[in-house]
C-alpha cells in the first residue's frame, strides 16, 4: 500500500492553533485520494487503513467517509468541472493538487452549508502542507473560478460586501 503523505517536512516556526475535526478529516480525505490516485488503493482499503493513522480519532469520521466516497464516486464530474479552468490536461497536474481540486469542487457542489471561501481556504492550507512550493496559488486561482460557476450568488454577494 502507498504510504500517506507527510507534512513533517514543513516545520512551523509559530505554533498553530489546534486543527478542527473537519480540517483533520480533509487531511485524511486528501491522503486517501492520493492513495487511490497514485497507489491504486480502493475505497475499502483506504477506509480500513485511515483509522489506524495517528490523529484520525480527532477527525470528523462521518465527514471523512462521506467526502472520500463522494469524491471517488463523482470524480469524472469533478474533473470536468475543474478542467475548463486549468492550463493543461488534468492528468498532468501534480497528484496532490489534482486531489485537492477534486476535493474542493466536491465540497462546493455538495456542502452548500460551507461558505465557498472556507472551502478555498481549506484547500489552500492543504496545498501548503502537502503540495508543491507555489501550488496553493494555482489551487486558489482554479477554485475561485470553479466557485464563480458553482456558487454565483454567493460569489456576487461577497463582491458586493468588499
C-alpha positions as a printed NumPy array, in Angstrom:
array([[  0.   ,   0.   ,   0.   ],
       [  1.235,   3.502,  -0.792],
       [  2.227,   5.451,   2.294],
       [  0.321,   8.523,   3.321],
       [  1.797,  11.926,   2.664],
       [  3.65 ,  13.633,   5.465],
       [  3.695,  17.293,   6.356],
       [  6.688,  16.83 ,   8.651],
       [  8.928,  18.406,   6.008],
       [  7.167,  21.729,   6.567],
       [  8.178,  22.839,  10.059],
       [  6.185,  25.629,  11.595],
       [  8.015,  28.383,  13.453],
       [  4.821,  29.527,  15.122],
       [  2.627,  27.1  ,  16.982],
       [ -0.587,  26.732,  15.004],
       [ -3.967,  26.615,  16.712],
       [ -5.445,  23.144,  17.182],
       [ -6.946,  21.705,  13.997],
       [-10.695,  21.294,  13.813],
       [-12.165,  17.822,  13.373],
       [-13.27 ,  18.759,   9.87 ],
       [ -9.814,  20.034,   8.865],
       [ -8.312,  16.778,  10.112],
       [-10.911,  14.858,   8.114],
       [ -9.978,  16.81 ,   4.975],
       [ -6.333,  15.877,   5.514],
       [ -7.251,  12.206,   5.717],
       [ -9.525,  12.511,   2.666],
       [ -6.627,  14.036,   0.74 ],
       [ -4.322,  11.252,   1.844],
       [ -6.909,   8.644,   0.878],
       [ -7.458,  10.237,  -2.522],
       [ -3.71 ,  10.304,  -3.039],
       [ -3.524,   6.586,  -2.24 ],
       [ -6.369,   5.955,  -4.673],
       [ -4.986,   8.099,  -7.482],
       [ -1.291,   7.212,  -7.169],
       [ -1.267,   3.821,  -5.476],
       [ -4.469,   2.32 ,  -6.844],
       [ -5.948,   1.702,  -3.387],
       [ -9.692,   1.15 ,  -3.344],
       [-12.28 ,   2.75 ,  -1.092],
       [-12.477,  -0.21 ,   1.29 ],
       [ -8.705,  -0.342,   1.778],
       [ -8.498,   3.393,   2.414],
       [-11.383,   3.345,   4.883],
       [ -9.843,   0.374,   6.701],
       [ -6.367,   1.903,   6.905],
       [ -7.171,   5.55 ,   7.752],
       [ -8.437,   4.918,  11.311],
       [ -5.052,   3.388,  12.146],
       [ -3.28 ,   6.644,  11.295],
       [ -2.116,   8.956,  14.046],
       [ -4.663,  11.683,  14.747],
       [ -7.591,  10.03 ,  12.976],
       [ -9.547,   9.711,  16.235],
       [ -9.723,  13.525,  16.344],
       [-11.103,  13.748,  12.784],
       [-14.76 ,  14.022,  11.798],
       [-15.216,  10.408,  10.702],
       [-18.619,  10.949,   9.118],
       [-17.29 ,  13.835,   7.008],
       [-14.226,  11.769,   6.069],
       [-16.248,   8.771,   4.866],
       [-18.899,  10.829,   3.057],
       [-16.364,  13.057,   1.345],
       [-13.967,  10.277,   0.376],
       [-16.792,   8.179,  -1.083],
       [-18.353,  11.207,  -2.737],
       [-15.188,  12.387,  -4.467],
       [-14.41 ,   8.877,  -5.668],
       [-17.958,   8.377,  -6.962],
       [-18.143,  11.791,  -8.646],
       [-14.524,  12.074,  -9.807],
       [-15.371,  12.263, -13.522],
       [-17.829,  15.109, -12.963],
       [-15.357,  16.887, -10.667],
       [-12.522,  16.571, -13.181],
       [-14.833,  18.021, -15.851],
       [-15.711,  20.915, -13.54 ],
       [-12.043,  21.707, -12.901],
       [-10.646,  21.006, -16.378],
       [-12.207,  24.066, -18.011],
       [-10.233,  26.279, -15.608],
       [ -6.755,  24.751, -15.849],
       [ -3.901,  25.39 , -18.254],
       [ -3.047,  21.758, -19.014],
       [ -4.701,  18.344, -19.069],
       [ -5.925,  17.25 , -15.638],
       [ -3.675,  14.181, -15.811],
       [ -0.627,  16.474, -15.923],
       [ -1.416,  18.174, -12.595],
       [  0.547,  17.062,  -9.575],
       [ -1.382,  14.269,  -7.841],
       [ -1.709,  16.369,  -4.678],
       [ -3.118,  19.406,  -6.488],
       [ -5.432,  17.201,  -8.572],
       [ -6.842,  15.577,  -5.434],
       [ -7.261,  18.921,  -3.672],
       [ -9.066,  20.415,  -6.68 ],
       [-11.452,  17.448,  -6.774],
       [-12.   ,  17.728,  -3.015],
       [-12.69 ,  21.483,  -3.178],
       [-15.039,  21.101,  -6.133],
       [-16.87 ,  18.273,  -4.38 ],
       [-17.416,  20.398,  -1.297],
       [-18.686,  23.327,  -3.368],
       [-21.151,  21.039,  -5.133],
       [-22.313,  19.043,  -2.124],
       [-21.827,  21.157,   1.001],
       [-23.783,  24.351,   0.465],
       [-23.679,  24.955,   4.228],
       [-19.924,  25.583,   3.994],
       [-19.079,  29.02 ,   2.549],
       [-17.045,  28.803,  -0.636],
       [-14.289,  30.967,   0.881],
       [-13.896,  28.452,   3.714],
       [-13.611,  25.627,   1.182],
       [-10.977,  27.54 ,  -0.792],
       [ -9.045,  28.481,   2.339],
       [ -9.034,  24.861,   3.494],
       [ -7.785,  23.79 ,   0.04 ],
       [ -5.02 ,  26.395,   0.217],
       [ -3.927,  25.149,   3.65 ],
       [ -3.891,  21.546,   2.434],
       [ -1.797,  22.552,  -0.565],
       [  0.647,  24.476,   1.615],
       [  1.054,  21.422,   3.851],
       [  1.191,  18.682,   1.23 ],
       [  1.739,  20.276,  -2.176],
       [  4.493,  21.985,  -4.085],
       [  6.002,  25.36 ,  -3.211],
       [  3.559,  27.601,  -5.088],
       [  0.808,  25.042,  -5.634],
       [ -1.519,  26.885,  -3.253],
       [ -1.621,  29.868,  -5.635],
       [ -2.688,  27.636,  -8.503],
       [ -5.332,  25.856,  -6.403],
       [ -6.659,  29.223,  -5.187],
       [ -6.998,  30.557,  -8.74 ],
       [ -8.709,  27.454, -10.083],
       [-11.142,  27.103,  -7.175],
       [-12.038,  30.814,  -7.411],
       [-13.126,  30.15 , -11.   ],
       [-14.987,  26.983, -10.013],
       [-16.801,  28.93 ,  -7.267],
       [-17.909,  31.574,  -9.763],
       [-19.659,  28.804, -11.742],
       [-20.964,  26.639,  -8.89 ],
       [-21.811,  29.392,  -6.391],
       [-22.511,  32.519,  -8.483],
       [-24.916,  34.121,  -5.991],
       [-22.561,  33.616,  -3.073],
       [-19.594,  34.977,  -5.057],
       [-21.625,  38.004,  -6.207],
       [-22.794,  38.711,  -2.645],
       [-19.201,  38.589,  -1.391],
       [-18.057,  41.012,  -4.084],
       [-20.782,  43.488,  -3.06 ],
       [-19.587,  43.485,   0.566],
       [-15.965,  44.195,  -0.354]])
